Amino acid sequence: GAQSGRWAAFQERHRLSCEEAARLLLDAYEFRGLVKHTGGCHCGAVRFEVWASADLHVFNCNCSICTKKQNRHFIVPASRFKLLKGADNLTTYTFNTHRAQHTFCKTCGVQSFYTPRSNPDGYGIAPHCLDDGTVQTIITEDINGKEWEKAVKEHKTIRDMSKP
C-alpha cells in the first residue's frame, strides 16, 4: 500500500537500489545520534567509514610509538568501523606485548586507524585522516602512555570506549 509507494519514491529520489536504501535506513536507526565519517590514507589506497560523534574525544598519548608518530586518535567499537578498500594494501607493526596492531598503508605509510592495546575489540581512528565536513569539535585528552598500565587502570572510561 502506501508504505510501498513511499519506499519506491525514496529509492528513486535518492537513486538507490533496494539494498542500498535498506542499509541507509538501518544505519540511520542503529547509529542514531552519530555521524558517518569517511577517511583514509594519503595516497587513497586505504579508505574507511566510521560512525562516531561529530564532537570527537581524542587521546594524545605520550608512549614511545605515539610520540614518534604523533598518533592522536579516538576510539570506536569494531561494529562502527568498516574498511571500504585497501585491506591488501595494509601492513602491521607490533612491539612489546604485540596487542596493539599498528596498521598502515604500504604505499604512503600513513596510519589512519589501528587496533589499540587499550581496546583490542575496537579501533583507534586518526581524526586528521577523516575527510572534511563531518567533525564539529575535537577535545583532546593527554594520556600517560609512558606508564600505560597505570594510566589505563586509572582512566574511568577508556576501556569502555570500544563497547557498542
Stockholm file with secondary structure:
# STOCKHOLM 1.0

chainA/1-164         GAQSGRWAAFQERHRLSCEEAARLLLDAYEFRGLVKHTGGCHCGAVRFEVWASADLHVFNCNCSICTKKQNRHFIVPASRFKLLKGADNLTTYTFNTHRAQHTFCKTCGVQSFYTPRSNPDGYGIAPHCLDDGTVQTIITEDINGKEWEKAVKEHKTIRDMSKP
#=GR chainA/1-164 SS CHHHHHHHHHHHHHTCCHHHHHHHHHHHHHTTTCEEEEEECSSSSCEEEEEECSEEEEEEECSHHHHHHTCEEEEEEGGGEEEEECGGGEEEECCTTSCSBEEEETTTCCCCEEBCTTCTTEEEECGGGBCTTSCCEEEEEEECGGGHHHHHHHCSSGGGTTCC
#=GC SS_cons         CHHHHHHHHHHHHHTCCHHHHHHHHHHHHHTTTCEEEEEECSSSSCEEEEEECSEEEEEEECSHHHHHHTCEEEEEEGGGEEEEECGGGEEEECCTTSCSBEEEETTTCCCCEEBCTTCTTEEEECGGGBCTTSCCEEEEEEECGGGHHHHHHHCSSGGGTTCC
//
